[in-house]
Amino acid sequence: MLTLRTGGLAALVLGTATIAAATVQPTAQENFKQIQARFYTSDDTLLRIGPFTFEGGKTLNLTVGIGSGAWRGPKDPANVIWTVGDRGPNIACSEMKEIGGLDFAPCKGVQNGRVYPTPSYAPSIYRVMLLDDGTFRVTDVITLKDREGTPLSGMLNPLKTAATENAMDGAGKPLPRELNGFDAEGIVRLADGTFWIGDENGPSIAHFSADGRMIVRHVPQGTEGEFAGAKYDVKGTLPAILARRPINRGIESMAASPDENFLYFITQNALANPDVKAYQQAKNIRLFKIERASMKVVGEYVYTLDDPSTFRRDPSKRQNDPRISELMAIGLDRLVVLERTEQTTKLYEVDLGNATNIAGTRWDDAATAPSLEQTAVADAKITPVPKTLRLDTADFPDIVGKTEGMALLGNGSLAIINDDDFGIAGGRTQIVVLRGTGIAAR
């Protein structure tokens, strides 16, 4: 049962009083500590896009979705986090009847079609401040752009190796694929003020300057030529096998070791290796560790997804329903993984030191059969990363779904934020600050 008490952000930051909280008693199964939660919302005008009406259909009240990833550095103010928005409002053709309120004729016969009501949206970084009245404000917006300062878009890239979608605008006009397209997801801000951001579409990871200019984009080896002519540097440093990511299931999370010597990222789901059927049935997710100075992969580990029936708000039988949407380092090779479905989120603490490093082995060879995605880790003598459950939002009925960002605040409290999908279905951004999860920097 959810119970509320009063309090302020100063109590959260300084630990001198009790915050407004939702108290959840530990269950016998999960043995959680007592966890407290405070909820933050916003009516910031910077988060408004405005209405969009489909001819003959619904009017959508669009907002800016800022919760695709989150980060807070040790020198940031205790109540400040950095977040990132993804490619902008978009609707799969299969969802147009429910969301748009009509049978969208331009979708007929289009494979993997997706509708972008406002294709001019530029993916951006947001500096967010939590206020003591239970609201949050955006205090800075950094638009992502190429090296010449032209804003990036959320459009699809002209990919040939990886599968991709077919985009159209809100009137059904086909949208061209763009080299400047970038589906921004996970975010890391280094001590020098630069950013590393994961990209779900490429897939890729990219380094951005403090003012949002792309310095270099790292893509799967062998796909560099697909970005020829881009006004940013492109390097094929990621394992070639990553080009087998399923559509809309690329790199959605990034983290950095406390000393900033290493970057970590994890695929959102299993690779379509060798095919989509393997992705749909697989539990094995690939987690990578990169030495930042050389950009060489020095670690690759297997993270096994939970059974979809264990996500209590929306259990299913589809193994590709659970996915990974965030990663956070709390020490060298100690990470927190955000595993979720649409309505249920679980946070797991993992330790790479106790897992098998498969980097550079036969599992990175596309010719290996059966593939990693088709193999039980026990049969392959692979030790996956051990998982310790720290939070299950099924115990918090007021936490909305699609959690995609998390960051530790000044006193170790954990902030989580949802991706509201730019309000296409009426959702709004919610930031929840949690105490008592047991998650702490080490």
C-alpha positions in Angstrom: 0.0 0.0 0.0 1.3 3.5 -0.9 1.6 6.0 1.9 2.7 9.6 1.6 4.5 11.9 4.0 5.6 15.5 3.6 9.1 16.8 3.2 11.5 18.7 0.9 14.4 18.3 -1.5 16.8 19.6 1.1 16.0 16.6 3.2 16.8 14.4 0.2 20.1 16.0 -0.5 21.4 16.5 3.1 19.7 13.5 4.7 18.5 15.6 7.7 14.8 14.9 7.4 12.2 12.6 5.9 11.1 13.3 2.2 7.7 12.8 0.8 7.7 9.0 0.4 6.0 5.9 -0.8 7.0 3.1 1.6 7.1 -0.4 0.4 7.6 -3.3 2.8 10.1 -5.9 1.7 8.6 -9.1 0.3 9.7 -12.6 1.2 10.6 -13.3 -2.4 12.7 -10.1 -3.0 13.8 -9.2 0.5 14.1 -5.5 -0.3 15.0 -3.0 2.3 12.5 -0.4 3.0 12.4 1.9 -0.1 11.1 5.4 -0.1 10.1 7.4 -3.2 9.4 11.0 -4.1 7.7 12.0 -7.3 8.6 15.0 -9.5 6.6 16.5 -12.4 6.9 19.6 -14.5 4.9 22.0 -16.6 8.0 23.7 -17.9 7.2 25.5 -21.2 10.4 24.2 -22.7 8.8 20.8 -22.7 5.9 21.8 -24.9 5.8 21.0 -28.6 2.1 21.6 -29.2 -0.9 19.9 -30.9 -0.7 17.9 -34.0 -3.9 16.7 -35.8 -4.1 13.8 -38.2 -6.5 14.6 -40.9 -9.6 12.6 -40.1 -8.1 11.3 -36.8 -7.0 12.4 -33.4 -5.2 15.5 -32.2 -2.1 14.7 -30.2 -0.8 17.1 -27.5 2.9 16.6 -28.1 5.6 17.3 -25.4 9.4 16.9 -25.4 10.5 13.5 -24.1 13.7 14.1 -22.1 13.9 10.7 -20.3 15.7 8.4 -22.7 18.8 8.4 -20.6 20.2 10.1 -17.5 23.6 11.0 -15.9 24.9 12.9 -12.9 28.6 13.5 -12.4 30.4 13.7 -9.0 30.9 17.5 -9.4 27.4 18.3 -10.5 25.0 19.9 -7.9 23.3 17.3 -5.8 19.9 18.0 -7.3 20.9 18.2 -11.0 20.9 15.5 -13.6 21.7 15.5 -17.4 19.1 13.7 -19.6 18.7 13.1 -23.3 15.8 12.9 -25.7 15.6 10.4 -28.5 14.5 10.8 -32.2 11.3 12.7 -31.5 7.6 11.8 -31.7 7.1 8.6 -33.8 4.4 6.0 -34.2 4.7 2.6 -35.7 2.2 2.0 -38.5 0.8 -0.9 -36.5 -0.1 1.6 -33.8 -1.7 4.3 -35.9 -5.3 3.1 -35.4 -4.9 3.3 -31.6 -2.8 6.4 -31.3 -3.7 8.4 -34.4 -7.3 7.4 -34.5 -7.5 6.3 -38.1 -6.5 3.7 -40.6 -3.5 5.6 -42.0 -3.6 4.9 -45.8 0.0 5.7 -46.5 1.0 2.9 -44.2 -0.7 0.2 -46.3 1.9 -2.1 -47.9 4.9 -0.3 -46.2 7.1 -2.8 -44.4 8.4 -1.5 -41.0 6.6 1.8 -41.5 6.9 4.6 -38.9 5.1 8.0 -38.8 7.0 11.1 -37.6 4.4 13.9 -36.9 7.2 16.5 -36.3 10.3 15.3 -38.2 12.1 18.6 -37.6 12.8 17.7 -34.0 16.5 17.7 -33.2 17.7 15.2 -30.5 19.1 17.2 -27.5 20.7 17.1 -24.1 18.8 18.6 -21.2 20.1 19.8 -17.8 17.4 19.2 -15.3 17.1 20.6 -11.8 14.9 19.0 -9.1 13.1 21.7 -7.0 12.0 21.4 -3.4 8.3 22.0 -4.3 8.2 18.6 -6.1 8.7 19.9 -9.6 11.6 19.9 -12.0 12.9 22.5 -14.5 15.0 22.3 -17.6 17.8 24.8 -17.0 19.8 24.2 -20.3 19.2 22.6 -23.7 22.1 21.5 -25.8 21.1 20.6 -29.4 23.1 17.8 -30.9 24.7 18.8 -34.2 27.4 17.9 -36.8 30.8 19.5 -36.7 29.6 22.5 -38.8 26.8 23.2 -36.3 23.9 21.8 -38.3 21.4 20.2 -35.9 21.1 16.4 -36.1 17.7 14.9 -36.8 16.0 11.8 -35.5 15.6 10.4 -39.0 16.9 7.0 -40.1 20.3 6.5 -41.6 20.9 5.1 -45.1 21.9 1.7 -43.7 22.6 -1.2 -46.0 23.9 -3.8 -43.5 21.5 -3.4 -40.5 17.8 -3.6 -41.0 15.9 -0.3 -40.8 12.5 1.2 -40.9 10.6 3.3 -43.5 9.7 6.8 -42.3 6.9 9.1 -43.3 5.6 12.4 -42.0 2.2 13.1 -40.5 0.7 13.5 -43.9 2.1 10.2 -45.2 4.9 11.7 -47.3 8.0 9.5 -47.3 10.9 11.0 -45.5 14.5 10.6 -46.8 17.1 8.8 -44.9 19.7 11.1 -43.5 23.4 10.9 -42.5 22.6 13.4 -39.7 20.0 11.0 -38.3 20.8 10.0 -34.7 18.5 8.2 -32.2 20.0 9.4 -29.0 19.6 7.2 -26.0 22.1 6.6 -23.1 24.2 9.5 -22.0 27.5 10.0 -20.1 29.1 13.4 -19.3 32.8 13.4 -18.7 34.7 15.7 -16.4 35.9 17.8 -19.4 32.2 18.6 -20.2 32.1 16.4 -23.3 29.4 13.7 -23.8 29.2 10.1 -24.9 25.8 9.1 -26.2 24.4 5.7 -27.4 22.4 5.5 -30.6 19.7 2.9 -31.1 19.4 3.0 -34.9 23.0 2.7 -36.3 23.8 1.2 -33.9 26.6 3.5 -32.8 28.1 5.4 -29.9 29.3 9.0 -30.4 31.5 11.5 -28.7 30.1 15.1 -28.5 31.7 18.3 -27.5 30.4 20.3 -24.6 28.3 22.4 -27.0 26.8 19.4 -28.7 28.9 19.0 -31.8 29.6 15.4 -32.8 33.3 14.7 -32.6 33.3 11.1 -33.8 30.7 8.4 -34.3 31.8 4.7 -33.8 29.9 2.2 -35.8 30.1 -1.6 -36.4 33.2 -2.6 -38.3 32.5 -2.7 -42.1 29.6 -0.2 -42.0 31.7 2.9 -42.2 31.0 3.4 -45.9 27.3 3.7 -45.2 28.0 7.1 -43.6 30.2 8.4 -46.4 29.8 12.2 -46.7 28.8 12.8 -43.1 30.0 16.0 -41.6 31.5 14.2 -38.6 34.2 11.6 -38.3 33.1 8.0 -38.5 35.2 5.0 -37.3 34.3 1.3 -37.6 35.6 0.4 -34.2 32.6 -1.5 -32.8 32.3 -5.3 -33.4 30.8 -6.1 -36.8 28.3 -8.5 -35.2 26.4 -5.4 -33.7 25.0 -4.7 -37.2 22.7 -7.6 -36.6 20.7 -5.7 -34.1 17.0 -6.0 -34.6 15.0 -2.9 -35.8 14.6 -0.4 -33.0 16.7 -2.6 -30.6 20.2 -1.1 -30.8 22.3 0.6 -28.1 20.0 2.3 -25.6 22.4 2.7 -22.7 25.9 3.9 -21.8 28.1 4.2 -18.7 31.6 5.2 -17.8 33.9 3.9 -15.1 34.5 6.3 -12.2 38.0 7.0 -13.5 36.6 7.6 -17.0 39.1 5.1 -18.5 36.4 2.7 -19.7 33.0 3.0 -21.4 30.3 0.4 -21.1 27.3 -0.2 -23.3 24.8 -3.0 -23.7 22.4 -3.9 -26.5 18.8 -3.4 -25.8 17.9 -7.0 -26.8 19.5 -10.0 -28.2 20.9 -9.7 -31.7 19.0 -11.0 -34.7 21.8 -13.6 -35.0 21.4 -15.4 -37.3 17.8 -14.2 -37.8 14.9 -12.4 -36.3 13.5 -15.7 -34.8 16.7 -16.0 -32.8 16.2 -12.5 -31.4 12.6 -13.2 -30.5 13.5 -16.3 -28.5 17.0 -15.4 -27.0 17.8 -14.3 -23.5 21.5 -13.6 -24.1 22.4 -9.9 -24.3 25.9 -8.6 -25.0 27.5 -6.1 -22.7 30.7 -4.4 -23.8 33.6 -2.7 -22.1 35.7 -0.3 -24.1 39.1 1.2 -23.2 38.4 4.9 -23.9 42.0 5.8 -24.9 42.3 3.3 -27.7 38.5 2.6 -28.2 39.3 -1.1 -28.2 36.8 -3.6 -26.9 38.5 -5.2 -23.9 35.5 -6.9 -22.5 32.3 -8.6 -23.7 29.9 -10.3 -21.3 26.6 -12.1 -21.4 23.7 -10.6 -19.5 20.7 -13.0 -19.4 17.2 -11.4 -19.5 14.5 -12.5 -17.1 11.6 -14.7 -18.1 8.9 -12.3 -19.4 6.3 -13.9 -17.1 8.1 -12.4 -14.1 7.3 -8.8 -15.0 4.3 -8.5 -12.8 2.5 -5.5 -14.2 2.5 -6.8 -17.8 3.6 -10.5 -17.8 3.8 -12.2 -21.2 5.2 -15.2 -23.0 7.3 -13.2 -25.5 11.0 -13.3 -24.6 11.7 -10.1 -26.6 9.3 -8.1 -24.4 12.0 -7.6 -21.7 14.7 -5.2 -22.8 17.6 -3.1 -21.4 17.2 0.6 -21.4 19.9 2.0 -19.1 23.3 1.2 -17.6 25.1 3.0 -14.7 28.5 2.4 -13.3 28.9 2.4 -9.5 32.5 1.2 -9.6 35.1 -0.3 -11.9 33.2 -3.2 -13.6 30.3 -2.8 -11.1 27.1 -1.7 -12.9 23.4 -1.3 -12.5 21.3 -2.6 -15.3 17.8 -1.3 -16.0 15.7 -4.2 -17.4 12.1 -3.5 -18.3 9.0 -4.1 -20.1 6.5 -1.4 -21.0 5.0 -1.3 -17.5 7.5 -3.0 -15.2 11.1 -2.1 -14.4 13.7 -4.1 -12.5 17.1 -2.7 -11.4 19.9 -5.3 -11.1 23.4 -4.7 -9.7 26.0 -6.7 -11.6 29.7 -7.5 -11.3 31.7 -8.1 -14.5 34.6 -9.5 -12.5 32.6 -12.7 -11.9 31.6 -13.3 -15.5 33.2 -14.8 -18.6 34.9 -12.4 -21.0 34.0 -13.6 -24.5 35.5 -10.6 -26.4 37.3 -11.7 -29.5 36.1 -15.3 -29.3 34.1 -17.4 -31.8 30.9 -15.8 -30.4 31.7 -12.6 -32.3 32.0 -14.5 -35.5 28.7 -14.4 -37.5 29.6 -17.8 -39.0 29.4 -19.5 -35.5 26.5 -21.9 -35.4 24.6 -22.2 -33.3 25.1 -18.6 -32.4 25.4 -17.1 -28.9 21.8 -16.0 -29.2 20.8 -19.7 -29.8 22.9 -21.2 -27.1 22.3 -21.8 -23.4 25.2 -20.3 -21.5 25.6 -23.4 -19.4 26.1 -25.5 -22.5 28.7 -23.0 -23.8 30.5 -23.0 -20.4 29.9 -19.2 -20.2 29.3 -17.6 -16.8 26.9 -14.7 -17.3 27.1 -11.6 -15.2 25.6 -12.3 -11.8 22.4 -10.2 -11.0 21.3 -8.8 -7.7 17.8 -7.4 -7.7 17.7 -3.9 -6.2 14.2 -2.6 -7.3 11.1 -3.9 -8.9 8.6 -1.1 -9.7 5.7 -3.6 -9.6 5.8 -2.7 -5.9 5.3 1.0 -6.7 1.9 1.5 -8.4 2.5 5.3 -8.9 5.7 4.8 -10.9 4.7 5.0 -14.5 6.0 2.6 -17.2 8.8 2.8 -19.7 11.6 3.9 -17.3 14.7 4.6 -19.4 17.1 6.8 -17.3 18.7 6.6 -13.9 21.4 8.6 -12.0 22.7 8.7 -8.4 22.0 12.1 -6.7 24.1 13.9 -4.1 23.5 11.6 -1.1 23.3 8.4 -3.1 19.6 8.5 -3.6 18.6 7.2 -7.0 16.7 9.2 -9.6 14.8 7.3 -12.3 13.0 9.0 -15.3 10.6 7.7 -17.9 10.5 8.2 -21.6 7.1 9.6 -22.2 7.2 9.0 -26.0 6.8 12.8 -26.6 3.2 12.6 -25.3 1.8 10.6 -28.3 -0.3 8.5 -26.0 -0.9 11.1 -23.4 2.1 10.3 -21.2 4.2 12.8 -19.3 7.7 12.8 -17.9 8.0 11.7 -14.3 11.2 11.7 -12.2 11.2 9.5 -9.1 13.8 9.8 -6.4 14.3 6.6 -4.4 16.1 5.9 -1.1 16.9 2.5 0.4 17.6 0.6 -2.9 21.0 -0.5 -1.7 22.6 1.0 -4.9 25.6 3.1 -4.0 28.9 4.1 -5.6 31.8 1.9 -4.5 
